[in-house]
Amino acid sequence: MIREILEKIADYSTIIIHRHERPDPDALGSQLGLATLISDTFPKKHVLVVGEEEPSLQFLGEMDRVEDSLYEQALVIVCDTANTDRISDKRYIHGKELIKIDHHPNEESYGSLAWVDTTASSTSELIVSLYEEGKKDGYVLSERAALLLYAGIVGDTGRFRYTNTSANTLKRTSILVEQGFDQNQFYSNLFKRNLKMTRLEGYVLQHFEVLENKVGVMKLTMETLKRFEVTSSESSMLVNCFSDVEGLLTWVFFVEEEEKIRVRLRSKGPVINGIAQQHGGGGHTMAAGATAYSWDEVNEIINKLVKACT
């Protein structure tokens, strides 16, 4: 599959790379890392990245403005997105050919080529694998590309603390670190907190609940977000801020938006993506997301989490 993807990349002069909406470090790291990898290796190719901006991660890079007409003869690659509903910028359907590269469970197979490997820690790790094979064709790994892919791996492994961190993950990460980018500067950018986020974190630590000594619950209403002048997307940075509480097996953030409630689920053992799928979402066994449409539905999800921990 990697060889087929490399051949497709070689065939096209215009390549447009998408990823999922509300991007996290792996979505941006794999998207921008792949784009940089291709551009550094093939300077004459027109490689573009699209999707909405995420202010907290703009230090990784910004999106391009792409005319609709460019899609007509373009290869489109979608990174880190399990299903088409979550692809940021719906123009992906207008490309001449479509490739999916992902590490989530294959909820929806789309594209003429779909490379899905759930054993990988992150889609960024898969892009490192692509580079390893691509070296036979002269692929170049620059310091910039290495930093982006490192960001993606760090994000999805929780700084190498999660169980998805394998020996292969660390081997591939070592390839990136060898390129010599500034790790200290990267972590400073990734984990910096402005005043409003620091104050919201204090609020979360004061107000989260622990049920049955095993399930952590935090509910952020629109009123609270407005009070702290924080967006729903920005609040996602705090999803793990109380994860080290003794005895906690699962935890969940509920974030109210205009017409729905975002659900961010995390676990140290119990499988939670099944619960997410029951509420219009999905993801990994221990990190998933869903959507609720009432506070009654929120309570249903909480009860399912408690049951999963018994």
Secondary structure as the mmCIF struct_conf table of DSSP 4:
data_model
#
loop_
_struct_conf.conf_type_id
_struct_conf.id
_struct_conf.beg_label_comp_id
_struct_conf.beg_label_asym_id
_struct_conf.beg_label_seq_id
_struct_conf.end_label_comp_id
_struct_conf.end_label_asym_id
_struct_conf.end_label_seq_id
HELX_RH_AL_P HELX_RH_AL_P1 ILE A 2 ASP A 11
BEND BEND1 SER A 13 SER A 13
STRN STRN1 THR A 14 ARG A 19
STRN STRN2 HIS A 20 HIS A 20
BEND BEND2 GLU A 21 ARG A 22
HELX_RH_AL_P HELX_RH_AL_P2 PRO A 25 THR A 41
TURN_TY1_P TURN_TY1_P1 PRO A 43 LYS A 44
BEND BEND3 LYS A 45 LYS A 45
STRN STRN3 HIS A 46 VAL A 49
BEND BEND4 GLY A 51 GLY A 51
HELX_RH_3T_P HELX_RH_3T_P1 PRO A 55 LEU A 60
HELX_LH_PP_P HELX_LH_PP_P1 MET A 63 ARG A 65
HELX_RH_3T_P HELX_RH_3T_P2 ASP A 68 GLN A 73
STRN STRN4 LEU A 75 CYS A 79
BEND BEND5 ASP A 80 ASP A 80
BEND BEND6 ALA A 82 ASN A 83
HELX_RH_3T_P HELX_RH_3T_P3 THR A 84 ARG A 86
STRN STRN5 ILE A 87 ILE A 87
BEND BEND7 SER A 88 ASP A 89
HELX_RH_3T_P HELX_RH_3T_P4 LYS A 90 HIS A 94
BEND BEND8 GLY A 95 LYS A 96
STRN STRN6 GLU A 97 ASP A 102
BEND BEND9 HIS A 104 HIS A 104
BEND BEND10 GLU A 107 GLU A 108
BEND BEND11 GLY A 111 SER A 112
STRN STRN7 LEU A 113 VAL A 116
TURN_TY1_P TURN_TY1_P2 THR A 118 THR A 119
BEND BEND12 ALA A 120 SER A 121
HELX_RH_AL_P HELX_RH_AL_P3 THR A 123 GLY A 134
HELX_RH_3T_P HELX_RH_3T_P5 LYS A 135 ASP A 137
TURN_TY1_P TURN_TY1_P3 GLY A 138 GLY A 138
HELX_RH_AL_P HELX_RH_AL_P4 GLU A 143 THR A 157
TURN_TY1_P TURN_TY1_P4 GLY A 158 ARG A 161
BEND BEND13 TYR A 162 TYR A 162
TURN_TY1_P TURN_TY1_P5 THR A 163 ASN A 164
HELX_RH_AL_P HELX_RH_AL_P5 ALA A 167 VAL A 177
TURN_TY1_P TURN_TY1_P6 GLU A 178 GLN A 179
HELX_RH_AL_P HELX_RH_AL_P6 GLN A 183 PHE A 191
HELX_RH_AL_P HELX_RH_AL_P7 LEU A 195 HIS A 207
STRN STRN8 GLU A 209 LEU A 211
TURN_TY1_P TURN_TY1_P7 GLU A 212 LYS A 214
STRN STRN9 VAL A 215 LEU A 220
HELX_RH_AL_P HELX_RH_AL_P8 MET A 222 PHE A 228
TURN_TY1_P TURN_TY1_P8 GLU A 229 GLU A 229
HELX_RH_AL_P HELX_RH_AL_P9 SER A 232 SER A 235
HELX_RH_3T_P HELX_RH_3T_P6 SER A 236 LEU A 238
TURN_TY1_P TURN_TY1_P9 VAL A 239 ASP A 244
BEND BEND14 VAL A 245 VAL A 245
TURN_TY1_P TURN_TY1_P10 GLU A 246 GLY A 247
STRN STRN10 THR A 250 GLU A 256
BEND BEND15 GLU A 258 GLU A 259
STRN STRN11 ILE A 261 SER A 267
BEND BEND16 LYS A 268 PRO A 270
HELX_RH_AL_P HELX_RH_AL_P10 ASN A 273 GLN A 277
TURN_TY1_P TURN_TY1_P11 GLN A 278 GLY A 280
STRN STRN12 GLY A 282 GLY A 283
BEND BEND17 THR A 285 MET A 286
STRN STRN13 ALA A 287 ALA A 292
BEND BEND18 TYR A 293 SER A 294
HELX_RH_AL_P HELX_RH_AL_P11 TRP A 295 ALA A 308
TURN_TY1_P TURN_TY1_P12 CYS A 309 CYS A 309
#
